[in-house]
Amino acid sequence: MTAPGRHRIAELPIGRRIAQLRARRGLTQQVFAGRIGKSHSWVDKVERGIRSLDRISVVHTVAAVLGVTPETILAPTTGRPEPTTDDATAAVEHLRAALARYDTPTPDQPTPSADDLYHRIQYAHTAYQHAHYPQLLRMLPDLLTHTRHTTTSDAPDAAYLLTRVYRLTAHLLTKLGEPHLAWLAADRAIATANGHPRHTAAAAIALAQTLRALHRPTLAVQAALTAVPLIDPATTDHPAPDDHALAGTLLIEAALAAATGNDPATAHQLTDHADTLAASISHHQRRPDHGDTTMTVFGPTAVTLARAHLAAALGDPHQAISRHQHATAGHGWRELPAEHRAAHLIDITHAYLDTGNPTAAARAIITADQIAPAETRTRPVAHTVVATLLRAGPTPDLTRLATTIGLTPR
């Protein structure tokens, strides 16, 4: 039985979880606020659930002061395994239903404020970057419905908020092996952006990723490159701070699609262009948590990782591994979100397998599981990699991972 006043942290809402962890360390709200560089009012609102933690840097600061991991703040820590593909499939069906609805709010359904939706979307974005996909799947159906209802009001930026939710939905569905449904969400993001240059460019990233997943590399290249002139700092009069990142990410998406379509010249040319943009971005601008509302994580490290993927796609696994090792040895690797790092490690296993090194491939996917369990436990592509590695020769760690995700060593 749980002792009075000792509720299990994992079962509490995030705000109350922070309040209890703070109390256990003997910190008042005022002292805690000072240590994390926030106001007393901000802490009070977070703990009461009025506002959410919407930046990775803030999550890490809060966790450090409370003496816990960021995962303790953001996700349940009951020790239960991450939900597997079967759980994700049921959640995807709820998301599919939300995408299919066209209802309008009734008088007894109060429309959430744009400010409330903004904070919820920021939190959803943070959950994505931490690869908390089961949690995000639970959030998105209601978030889609509420944000869509808000677009019927006169709330400022309502269409922009809906564009962001559609983009986030498309990114997640692509990861979960639902490219056709992801395409629907990405297409709606483009339509909802309604020609706004930066919103359209951000939506085009999701569209290009989805088209690559649908094995339509030519269309993916076209989708990405059509959007680049909208925000390319070289062609616009008043570039925004994140325009370099947007343009660079679109160029990388186009390059990856070109490589998939066996067009190495175009792939390398686009990556070189992206590299030039990355070199022009300051360290402060390319931090993944710095005002990032575009689903981009762009900088020199991201370009190097993209070059590793290009090499693998173009049939040079040795160069892919060399690029991978160079990127992961630098400090920029540690600054990337958990989602990005784990996804890359899953992809690089193919290069290791192609060079006849299943041991290194297994080590990469085990590391990916340690960084972001949902990447390995809910994504079909990761299950395929684990099954392939099991046939090459199971190891204890690999066998444990296979058992967790429902695969049986043969």
Secondary structure as a PSIPRED ss2 file (coil, helix, strand):
# PSIPRED VFORMAT (PSIPRED V4.0)

   1 M C   1.000  0.000  0.000
   2 T C   1.000  0.000  0.000
   3 A C   1.000  0.000  0.000
   4 P C   1.000  0.000  0.000
   5 G C   1.000  0.000  0.000
   6 R C   1.000  0.000  0.000
   7 H C   1.000  0.000  0.000
   8 R C   1.000  0.000  0.000
   9 I H   0.000  1.000  0.000
  10 A H   0.000  1.000  0.000
  11 E H   0.000  1.000  0.000
  12 L C   1.000  0.000  0.000
  13 P C   1.000  0.000  0.000
  14 I H   0.000  1.000  0.000
  15 G H   0.000  1.000  0.000
  16 R H   0.000  1.000  0.000
  17 R H   0.000  1.000  0.000
  18 I H   0.000  1.000  0.000
  19 A H   0.000  1.000  0.000
  20 Q H   0.000  1.000  0.000
  21 L H   0.000  1.000  0.000
  22 R H   0.000  1.000  0.000
  23 A H   0.000  1.000  0.000
  24 R H   0.000  1.000  0.000
  25 R C   1.000  0.000  0.000
  26 G C   1.000  0.000  0.000
  27 L C   1.000  0.000  0.000
  28 T C   1.000  0.000  0.000
  29 Q H   0.000  1.000  0.000
  30 Q H   0.000  1.000  0.000
  31 V H   0.000  1.000  0.000
  32 F H   0.000  1.000  0.000
  33 A H   0.000  1.000  0.000
  34 G H   0.000  1.000  0.000
  35 R H   0.000  1.000  0.000
  36 I H   0.000  1.000  0.000
  37 G C   1.000  0.000  0.000
  38 K C   1.000  0.000  0.000
  39 S C   1.000  0.000  0.000
  40 H H   0.000  1.000  0.000
  41 S H   0.000  1.000  0.000
  42 W H   0.000  1.000  0.000
  43 V H   0.000  1.000  0.000
  44 D H   0.000  1.000  0.000
  45 K H   0.000  1.000  0.000
  46 V H   0.000  1.000  0.000
  47 E H   0.000  1.000  0.000
  48 R C   1.000  0.000  0.000
  49 G C   1.000  0.000  0.000
  50 I C   1.000  0.000  0.000
  51 R C   1.000  0.000  0.000
  52 S C   1.000  0.000  0.000
  53 L C   1.000  0.000  0.000
  54 D C   1.000  0.000  0.000
  55 R C   1.000  0.000  0.000
  56 I H   0.000  1.000  0.000
  57 S H   0.000  1.000  0.000
  58 V H   0.000  1.000  0.000
  59 V H   0.000  1.000  0.000
  60 H H   0.000  1.000  0.000
  61 T H   0.000  1.000  0.000
  62 V H   0.000  1.000  0.000
  63 A H   0.000  1.000  0.000
  64 A H   0.000  1.000  0.000
  65 V H   0.000  1.000  0.000
  66 L H   0.000  1.000  0.000
  67 G C   1.000  0.000  0.000
  68 V C   1.000  0.000  0.000
  69 T C   1.000  0.000  0.000
  70 P H   0.000  1.000  0.000
  71 E H   0.000  1.000  0.000
  72 T H   0.000  1.000  0.000
  73 I H   0.000  1.000  0.000
  74 L H   0.000  1.000  0.000
  75 A C   1.000  0.000  0.000
  76 P C   1.000  0.000  0.000
  77 T C   1.000  0.000  0.000
  78 T C   1.000  0.000  0.000
  79 G C   1.000  0.000  0.000
  80 R C   1.000  0.000  0.000
  81 P C   1.000  0.000  0.000
  82 E C   1.000  0.000  0.000
  83 P C   1.000  0.000  0.000
  84 T C   1.000  0.000  0.000
  85 T H   0.000  1.000  0.000
  86 D H   0.000  1.000  0.000
  87 D H   0.000  1.000  0.000
  88 A H   0.000  1.000  0.000
  89 T H   0.000  1.000  0.000
  90 A H   0.000  1.000  0.000
  91 A H   0.000  1.000  0.000
  92 V H   0.000  1.000  0.000
  93 E H   0.000  1.000  0.000
  94 H H   0.000  1.000  0.000
  95 L H   0.000  1.000  0.000
  96 R H   0.000  1.000  0.000
  97 A H   0.000  1.000  0.000
  98 A H   0.000  1.000  0.000
  99 L H   0.000  1.000  0.000
 100 A H   0.000  1.000  0.000
 101 R C   1.000  0.000  0.000
 102 Y C   1.000  0.000  0.000
 103 D C   1.000  0.000  0.000
 104 T C   1.000  0.000  0.000
 105 P C   1.000  0.000  0.000
 106 T C   1.000  0.000  0.000
 107 P C   1.000  0.000  0.000
 108 D C   1.000  0.000  0.000
 109 Q C   1.000  0.000  0.000
 110 P C   1.000  0.000  0.000
 111 T C   1.000  0.000  0.000
 112 P C   1.000  0.000  0.000
 113 S C   1.000  0.000  0.000
 114 A H   0.000  1.000  0.000
 115 D H   0.000  1.000  0.000
 116 D H   0.000  1.000  0.000
 117 L H   0.000  1.000  0.000
 118 Y H   0.000  1.000  0.000
 119 H H   0.000  1.000  0.000
 120 R H   0.000  1.000  0.000
 121 I H   0.000  1.000  0.000
 122 Q H   0.000  1.000  0.000
 123 Y H   0.000  1.000  0.000
 124 A H   0.000  1.000  0.000
 125 H H   0.000  1.000  0.000
 126 T H   0.000  1.000  0.000
 127 A H   0.000  1.000  0.000
 128 Y H   0.000  1.000  0.000
 129 Q H   0.000  1.000  0.000
 130 H C   1.000  0.000  0.000
 131 A C   1.000  0.000  0.000
 132 H C   1.000  0.000  0.000
 133 Y H   0.000  1.000  0.000
 134 P H   0.000  1.000  0.000
 135 Q H   0.000  1.000  0.000
 136 L H   0.000  1.000  0.000
 137 L H   0.000  1.000  0.000
 138 R H   0.000  1.000  0.000
 139 M H   0.000  1.000  0.000
 140 L H   0.000  1.000  0.000
 141 P H   0.000  1.000  0.000
 142 D H   0.000  1.000  0.000
 143 L H   0.000  1.000  0.000
 144 L H   0.000  1.000  0.000
 145 T H   0.000  1.000  0.000
 146 H H   0.000  1.000  0.000
 147 T H   0.000  1.000  0.000
 148 R H   0.000  1.000  0.000
 149 H H   0.000  1.000  0.000
 150 T H   0.000  1.000  0.000
 151 T C   1.000  0.000  0.000
 152 T C   1.000  0.000  0.000
 153 S C   1.000  0.000  0.000
 154 D C   1.000  0.000  0.000
 155 A C   1.000  0.000  0.000
 156 P C   1.000  0.000  0.000
 157 D C   1.000  0.000  0.000
 158 A H   0.000  1.000  0.000
 159 A H   0.000  1.000  0.000
 160 Y H   0.000  1.000  0.000
 161 L H   0.000  1.000  0.000
 162 L H   0.000  1.000  0.000
 163 T H   0.000  1.000  0.000
 164 R H   0.000  1.000  0.000
 165 V H   0.000  1.000  0.000
 166 Y H   0.000  1.000  0.000
 167 R H   0.000  1.000  0.000
 168 L H   0.000  1.000  0.000
 169 T H   0.000  1.000  0.000
 170 A H   0.000  1.000  0.000
 171 H H   0.000  1.000  0.000
 172 L H   0.000  1.000  0.000
 173 L H   0.000  1.000  0.000
 174 T H   0.000  1.000  0.000
 175 K H   0.000  1.000  0.000
 176 L C   1.000  0.000  0.000
 177 G C   1.000  0.000  0.000
 178 E C   1.000  0.000  0.000
 179 P H   0.000  1.000  0.000
 180 H H   0.000  1.000  0.000
 181 L H   0.000  1.000  0.000
 182 A H   0.000  1.000  0.000
 183 W H   0.000  1.000  0.000
 184 L H   0.000  1.000  0.000
 185 A H   0.000  1.000  0.000
 186 A H   0.000  1.000  0.000
 187 D H   0.000  1.000  0.000
 188 R H   0.000  1.000  0.000
 189 A H   0.000  1.000  0.000
 190 I H   0.000  1.000  0.000
 191 A H   0.000  1.000  0.000
 192 T H   0.000  1.000  0.000
 193 A H   0.000  1.000  0.000
 194 N C   1.000  0.000  0.000
 195 G C   1.000  0.000  0.000
 196 H C   1.000  0.000  0.000
 197 P H   0.000  1.000  0.000
 198 R H   0.000  1.000  0.000
 199 H H   0.000  1.000  0.000
 200 T H   0.000  1.000  0.000
 201 A H   0.000  1.000  0.000
 202 A H   0.000  1.000  0.000
 203 A H   0.000  1.000  0.000
 204 A H   0.000  1.000  0.000
 205 I H   0.000  1.000  0.000
 206 A H   0.000  1.000  0.000
 207 L H   0.000  1.000  0.000
 208 A H   0.000  1.000  0.000
 209 Q H   0.000  1.000  0.000
 210 T H   0.000  1.000  0.000
 211 L H   0.000  1.000  0.000
 212 R H   0.000  1.000  0.000
 213 A H   0.000  1.000  0.000
 214 L C   1.000  0.000  0.000
 215 H C   1.000  0.000  0.000
 216 R C   1.000  0.000  0.000
 217 P H   0.000  1.000  0.000
 218 T H   0.000  1.000  0.000
 219 L H   0.000  1.000  0.000
 220 A H   0.000  1.000  0.000
 221 V H   0.000  1.000  0.000
 222 Q H   0.000  1.000  0.000
 223 A H   0.000  1.000  0.000
 224 A H   0.000  1.000  0.000
 225 L H   0.000  1.000  0.000
 226 T H   0.000  1.000  0.000
 227 A H   0.000  1.000  0.000
 228 V H   0.000  1.000  0.000
 229 P H   0.000  1.000  0.000
 230 L H   0.000  1.000  0.000
 231 I H   0.000  1.000  0.000
 232 D C   1.000  0.000  0.000
 233 P C   1.000  0.000  0.000
 234 A C   1.000  0.000  0.000
 235 T C   1.000  0.000  0.000
 236 T C   1.000  0.000  0.000
 237 D C   1.000  0.000  0.000
 238 H C   1.000  0.000  0.000
 239 P C   1.000  0.000  0.000
 240 A C   1.000  0.000  0.000
 241 P C   1.000  0.000  0.000
 242 D C   1.000  0.000  0.000
 243 D H   0.000  1.000  0.000
 244 H H   0.000  1.000  0.000
 245 A H   0.000  1.000  0.000
 246 L H   0.000  1.000  0.000
 247 A H   0.000  1.000  0.000
 248 G H   0.000  1.000  0.000
 249 T H   0.000  1.000  0.000
 250 L H   0.000  1.000  0.000
 251 L H   0.000  1.000  0.000
 252 I H   0.000  1.000  0.000
 253 E H   0.000  1.000  0.000
 254 A H   0.000  1.000  0.000
 255 A H   0.000  1.000  0.000
 256 L H   0.000  1.000  0.000
 257 A H   0.000  1.000  0.000
 258 A H   0.000  1.000  0.000
 259 A H   0.000  1.000  0.000
 260 T H   0.000  1.000  0.000
 261 G C   1.000  0.000  0.000
 262 N C   1.000  0.000  0.000
 263 D C   1.000  0.000  0.000
 264 P H   0.000  1.000  0.000
 265 A H   0.000  1.000  0.000
 266 T H   0.000  1.000  0.000
 267 A H   0.000  1.000  0.000
 268 H H   0.000  1.000  0.000
 269 Q H   0.000  1.000  0.000
 270 L H   0.000  1.000  0.000
 271 T H   0.000  1.000  0.000
 272 D H   0.000  1.000  0.000
 273 H H   0.000  1.000  0.000
 274 A H   0.000  1.000  0.000
 275 D H   0.000  1.000  0.000
 276 T H   0.000  1.000  0.000
 277 L H   0.000  1.000  0.000
 278 A H   0.000  1.000  0.000
 279 A H   0.000  1.000  0.000
 280 S C   1.000  0.000  0.000
 281 I C   1.000  0.000  0.000
 282 S C   1.000  0.000  0.000
 283 H C   1.000  0.000  0.000
 284 H C   1.000  0.000  0.000
 285 Q C   1.000  0.000  0.000
 286 R C   1.000  0.000  0.000
 287 R C   1.000  0.000  0.000
 288 P C   1.000  0.000  0.000
 289 D C   1.000  0.000  0.000
 290 H C   1.000  0.000  0.000
 291 G C   1.000  0.000  0.000
 292 D C   1.000  0.000  0.000
 293 T C   1.000  0.000  0.000
 294 T C   1.000  0.000  0.000
 295 M C   1.000  0.000  0.000
 296 T C   1.000  0.000  0.000
 297 V C   1.000  0.000  0.000
 298 F C   1.000  0.000  0.000
 299 G C   1.000  0.000  0.000
 300 P H   0.000  1.000  0.000
 301 T H   0.000  1.000  0.000
 302 A H   0.000  1.000  0.000
 303 V H   0.000  1.000  0.000
 304 T H   0.000  1.000  0.000
 305 L H   0.000  1.000  0.000
 306 A H   0.000  1.000  0.000
 307 R H   0.000  1.000  0.000
 308 A H   0.000  1.000  0.000
 309 H H   0.000  1.000  0.000
 310 L H   0.000  1.000  0.000
 311 A H   0.000  1.000  0.000
 312 A H   0.000  1.000  0.000
 313 A H   0.000  1.000  0.000
 314 L C   1.000  0.000  0.000
 315 G C   1.000  0.000  0.000
 316 D C   1.000  0.000  0.000
 317 P H   0.000  1.000  0.000
 318 H H   0.000  1.000  0.000
 319 Q H   0.000  1.000  0.000
 320 A H   0.000  1.000  0.000
 321 I H   0.000  1.000  0.000
 322 S H   0.000  1.000  0.000
 323 R H   0.000  1.000  0.000
 324 H H   0.000  1.000  0.000
 325 Q H   0.000  1.000  0.000
 326 H H   0.000  1.000  0.000
 327 A H   0.000  1.000  0.000
 328 T H   0.000  1.000  0.000
 329 A C   1.000  0.000  0.000
 330 G C   1.000  0.000  0.000
 331 H H   0.000  1.000  0.000
 332 G H   0.000  1.000  0.000
 333 W H   0.000  1.000  0.000
 334 R H   0.000  1.000  0.000
 335 E H   0.000  1.000  0.000
 336 L C   1.000  0.000  0.000
 337 P C   1.000  0.000  0.000
 338 A H   0.000  1.000  0.000
 339 E H   0.000  1.000  0.000
 340 H H   0.000  1.000  0.000
 341 R H   0.000  1.000  0.000
 342 A H   0.000  1.000  0.000
 343 A H   0.000  1.000  0.000
 344 H H   0.000  1.000  0.000
 345 L H   0.000  1.000  0.000
 346 I H   0.000  1.000  0.000
 347 D H   0.000  1.000  0.000
 348 I H   0.000  1.000  0.000
 349 T H   0.000  1.000  0.000
 350 H H   0.000  1.000  0.000
 351 A H   0.000  1.000  0.000
 352 Y H   0.000  1.000  0.000
 353 L H   0.000  1.000  0.000
 354 D H   0.000  1.000  0.000
 355 T C   1.000  0.000  0.000
 356 G C   1.000  0.000  0.000
 357 N C   1.000  0.000  0.000
 358 P H   0.000  1.000  0.000
 359 T H   0.000  1.000  0.000
 360 A H   0.000  1.000  0.000
 361 A H   0.000  1.000  0.000
 362 A H   0.000  1.000  0.000
 363 R H   0.000  1.000  0.000
 364 A H   0.000  1.000  0.000
 365 I H   0.000  1.000  0.000
 366 I H   0.000  1.000  0.000
 367 T H   0.000  1.000  0.000
 368 A H   0.000  1.000  0.000
 369 D H   0.000  1.000  0.000
 370 Q H   0.000  1.000  0.000
 371 I H   0.000  1.000  0.000
 372 A C   1.000  0.000  0.000
 373 P H   0.000  1.000  0.000
 374 A H   0.000  1.000  0.000
 375 E H   0.000  1.000  0.000
 376 T H   0.000  1.000  0.000
 377 R H   0.000  1.000  0.000
 378 T H   0.000  1.000  0.000
 379 R C   1.000  0.000  0.000
 380 P H   0.000  1.000  0.000
 381 V H   0.000  1.000  0.000
 382 A H   0.000  1.000  0.000
 383 H H   0.000  1.000  0.000
 384 T H   0.000  1.000  0.000
 385 V H   0.000  1.000  0.000
 386 V H   0.000  1.000  0.000
 387 A H   0.000  1.000  0.000
 388 T H   0.000  1.000  0.000
 389 L H   0.000  1.000  0.000
 390 L H   0.000  1.000  0.000
 391 R H   0.000  1.000  0.000
 392 A H   0.000  1.000  0.000
 393 G C   1.000  0.000  0.000
 394 P C   1.000  0.000  0.000
 395 T C   1.000  0.000  0.000
 396 P H   0.000  1.000  0.000
 397 D H   0.000  1.000  0.000
 398 L H   0.000  1.000  0.000
 399 T H   0.000  1.000  0.000
 400 R H   0.000  1.000  0.000
 401 L H   0.000  1.000  0.000
 402 A H   0.000  1.000  0.000
 403 T H   0.000  1.000  0.000
 404 T H   0.000  1.000  0.000
 405 I C   1.000  0.000  0.000
 406 G C   1.000  0.000  0.000
 407 L C   1.000  0.000  0.000
 408 T C   1.000  0.000  0.000
 409 P C   1.000  0.000  0.000
 410 R C   1.000  0.000  0.000
